[in-house]
Amino acid sequence: MASDRHPAFFGYGSLVNRATHDHGLGAPARLSGWRRVWRHTRLRDTPFLSVEPAEAEIDGLIAAVPGGDWQRLDLRETGYRRHPVPAERLSTTPDWVDRIEIYAVEDHHILPANGQPILMSYLDTVVQGFLREFGAEGVDGFFATTTSWSALLDDRDAPRYPRSQITTAAERRLVDDHVAALGLLRIKA
C-alpha cells in the first residue's frame, strides 16, 4: 500500500548507528557514486563526515522518515543539504521506501583542512554503528572508504560529541587498531 511507503535517508556516518536516532525502519545497503570524506567547515570547530560525488562505493543505512517529516532530521543535519539518491545506485531498496535522500555538507560551509582534530567520541559512535550493521568487515570498509583523515582528539573520558554512545572495550580497541594502522596522531583532551 502507498501509505506503507516512506521517504528515507541514506546514512553513512553517525546515522548508521540506530541508537543516535529513532527512525525505526532501516536496512543496510551499499551506495555507488559517492565517497565519504571528513570535512572542516565554518560551522563547527572539529571536522565531521560528509559525502561527495565520486567513482566509489560506501556502505550505510537506509532509514525511513515516517510521514515525510524531515524537519527534525534537517535540524540535526544543519549545514547539510539533501540530495536525491537514484534507486539504481543502491545495492538494495527496501519495499517500504518511497524515495531516498542523502545529506552532504553545503559547499559554502567547507573550509580547507585546518588542523582541527576529529572527535574520538564521534568516531567511536560511527564505528559502533558500522560494527552492528556490517560486522568487523564493515568497520574495515568504513576506514578504507573514508578520506581526508586528520588527527584525533581523545575525548572518550568526557565526550564532546552530543550523540555519543557508550562503547565497549572491544569497540574502542577496534577503533584504536584502525587509527594506529592509519598512523593518525592522537591528542589527549
C-alpha positions as CSV (number, residue, x, y, z in Angstrom):
1,M,0.0,0.0,0.0
2,A,1.2,3.5,-0.8
3,S,0.6,4.6,2.8
4,D,3.2,2.0,4.0
5,R,5.9,3.6,1.9
6,H,8.1,6.3,3.3
7,P,10.8,8.7,2.2
8,A,14.1,7.6,3.6
9,F,17.7,8.8,4.1
10,F,20.9,7.1,3.4
11,G,23.1,7.5,6.5
12,Y,26.8,6.9,6.1
13,G,28.2,8.2,9.4
14,S,26.6,8.6,12.8
15,L,23.2,7.9,11.3
16,V,24.3,4.3,10.7
17,N,24.2,4.0,14.5
18,R,20.5,3.4,15.2
19,A,21.0,4.4,18.8
20,T,21.5,8.0,17.6
21,H,18.0,8.4,16.2
22,D,14.5,6.9,16.4
23,H,13.9,6.2,12.7
24,G,12.6,2.6,13.2
25,L,12.5,1.1,9.7
26,G,16.1,0.6,8.5
27,A,18.1,-1.6,6.2
28,P,21.9,-1.7,5.5
29,A,22.8,-1.0,1.9
30,R,25.7,0.0,-0.4
31,L,25.6,3.2,-2.4
32,S,27.7,3.8,-5.6
33,G,28.6,7.2,-6.9
34,W,29.5,8.8,-3.6
35,R,32.5,8.7,-1.2
36,R,32.7,9.5,2.5
37,V,35.0,12.4,3.5
38,W,36.0,14.3,6.7
39,R,35.1,17.9,6.2
40,H,36.3,21.0,8.0
41,T,33.7,23.7,8.0
42,R,32.9,27.1,9.4
43,L,30.0,25.5,11.3
44,R,32.0,23.5,13.9
45,D,35.4,23.5,15.4
46,T,36.0,19.9,14.6
47,P,35.7,18.0,11.3
48,F,32.6,15.9,10.6
49,L,31.6,13.4,8.0
50,S,30.1,14.3,4.7
51,V,30.0,12.7,1.2
52,E,30.8,13.9,-2.3
53,P,30.1,12.5,-5.7
54,A,32.9,10.1,-6.8
55,E,33.5,6.9,-8.6
56,A,33.3,4.9,-5.3
57,E,31.0,2.9,-3.1
58,I,30.2,3.2,0.5
59,D,28.1,1.2,3.0
60,G,25.4,2.9,5.0
61,L,21.9,2.6,6.5
62,I,18.7,3.4,4.7
63,A,16.2,4.6,7.3
64,A,12.6,5.7,7.0
65,V,11.4,9.3,7.6
66,P,7.8,8.4,8.5
67,G,5.2,10.7,7.1
68,G,7.9,12.6,5.2
69,D,8.6,14.7,8.4
70,W,12.1,15.9,7.6
71,Q,12.0,18.9,9.9
72,R,13.7,17.3,12.9
73,L,16.2,15.4,10.9
74,D,17.1,18.5,8.9
75,L,17.6,20.4,12.1
76,R,20.0,17.6,13.3
77,E,21.8,17.8,9.9
78,T,22.1,21.6,9.9
79,G,24.7,22.7,7.4
80,Y,24.0,19.7,5.1
81,R,21.8,19.7,2.1
82,R,19.7,16.8,1.0
83,H,20.3,15.2,-2.4
84,P,18.2,12.6,-4.2
85,V,19.6,9.1,-4.5
86,P,18.6,7.1,-7.6
87,A,17.5,3.6,-6.6
88,E,19.8,2.1,-9.2
89,R,22.8,3.4,-7.2
90,L,21.8,1.2,-4.2
91,S,22.6,-2.4,-3.7
92,T,19.1,-2.9,-2.3
93,T,16.0,-0.8,-1.8
94,P,13.5,-2.0,0.8
95,D,9.9,-2.2,-0.4
96,W,8.8,0.4,2.2
97,V,10.9,3.1,0.5
98,D,9.2,5.8,-1.5
99,R,12.4,7.9,-2.3
100,I,15.9,8.2,-0.7
101,E,18.0,11.2,0.0
102,I,21.5,11.7,1.3
103,Y,22.9,14.6,3.3
104,A,26.1,16.4,2.1
105,V,27.7,19.5,3.6
106,E,26.9,22.5,1.5
107,D,29.9,23.8,-0.4
108,H,29.8,27.3,1.0
109,H,30.4,25.9,4.5
110,I,33.5,23.9,3.6
111,L,37.0,25.1,4.7
112,P,40.4,23.7,3.7
113,A,41.7,21.3,6.3
114,N,42.8,23.4,9.3
115,G,44.4,21.0,11.7
116,Q,41.4,20.7,14.0
117,P,41.1,17.1,15.2
118,I,38.3,14.6,14.7
119,L,36.4,13.8,18.0
120,M,37.1,10.2,19.1
121,S,33.6,10.2,20.7
122,Y,32.1,10.9,17.3
123,L,34.3,8.3,15.5
124,D,33.5,5.7,18.2
125,T,29.8,6.2,17.7
126,V,30.1,5.9,13.9
127,V,32.2,2.7,14.2
128,Q,29.8,1.2,16.7
129,G,27.0,1.6,14.2
130,F,29.0,0.0,11.4
131,L,30.0,-2.9,13.6
132,R,26.4,-3.5,14.5
133,E,25.1,-3.2,10.9
134,F,28.0,-4.7,8.9
135,G,30.3,-6.6,11.4
136,A,34.1,-6.2,11.5
137,E,34.4,-6.3,7.7
138,G,32.0,-3.3,7.6
139,V,34.3,-1.4,10.0
140,D,37.3,-2.2,7.8
141,G,35.3,-0.9,4.8
142,F,34.4,2.3,6.7
143,F,38.0,3.1,7.3
144,A,39.1,2.1,3.8
145,T,36.4,4.2,2.1
146,T,36.7,7.4,4.1
147,T,39.1,10.1,3.0
148,S,40.7,13.3,4.5
149,W,41.6,11.9,7.9
150,S,43.2,14.2,10.4
151,A,44.5,13.9,14.0
152,L,42.1,12.7,16.6
153,L,41.1,14.3,19.9
154,D,40.7,11.6,22.5
155,D,37.6,12.9,24.4
156,R,36.4,9.5,25.5
157,D,36.6,10.4,29.2
158,A,34.4,13.5,28.6
159,P,32.7,13.1,25.2
160,R,32.1,16.3,23.3
161,Y,30.0,14.7,20.6
162,P,26.4,15.3,21.5
163,R,25.1,11.9,20.4
164,S,28.0,9.9,21.7
165,Q,27.2,6.3,22.8
166,I,28.7,4.1,25.5
167,T,31.1,1.8,23.8
168,T,32.7,-1.4,25.0
169,A,36.4,-2.0,25.5
170,A,36.3,-4.2,22.3
171,E,34.7,-1.5,20.3
172,R,37.2,1.1,21.4
173,R,40.1,-1.3,20.7
174,L,38.7,-1.8,17.2
175,V,38.8,1.9,16.6
176,D,42.3,2.2,18.2
177,D,43.6,-0.5,15.9
178,H,42.4,1.2,12.8
179,V,43.6,4.6,14.0
180,A,47.0,3.1,14.6
181,A,47.0,1.4,11.2
182,L,46.3,4.8,9.5
183,G,49.1,6.3,11.6
184,L,46.9,9.1,12.9
185,L,48.1,11.4,15.7
186,R,46.0,11.1,18.9
187,I,45.7,14.1,21.1
188,K,44.5,13.7,24.7
189,A,41.6,16.1,25.6
